[in-house]
């Protein structure tokens, strides 16, 4: 594997899970393609229990594109994708947090 750009930005949980899957990570440790560190197993085990396991690249891209119309910050989009709130009540704390951070800066 070759690193093209060392710090390209933050990744969604879906992108991390997709990367681990491409390296052969799975619940069955005997089916591993490449050597995977113990910490990567722990990350994989966590991510398969989150919304990232049911997301698709198309749905993540489509959501991010639709957010551009509302001038939502990239960090907010990232958190919304990772948390995948299912109601406005769950979405509000994410937006309020970033409004507070922006006002401090």
Residue pairs with C-beta under 8 A, 6 or more apart in sequence:
9 74
10 74
10 75
10 78
11 19
12 52
12 60
12 78
12 81
12 82
13 47
13 50
13 51
13 52
13 81
13 82
14 52
14 55
14 57
14 60
14 81
15 60
16 43
16 47
16 52
17 44
17 47
17 48
17 52
17 53
18 57
20 36
20 40
20 43
20 44
20 47
23 33
23 34
23 36
23 40
24 31
24 32
24 33
24 34
24 36
25 32
25 36
25 40
25 41
25 44
26 32
26 44
27 45
27 48
29 41
36 44
47 53
50 82
51 82
51 83
51 84
52 82
55 81
55 84
60 81
63 77
63 80
63 81
64 77
64 81
67 76
67 77
67 80
72 80
73 98
73 102
75 98
76 94
76 95
76 98
79 94
79 98
80 91
80 94
83 90
83 94
85 91
85 94
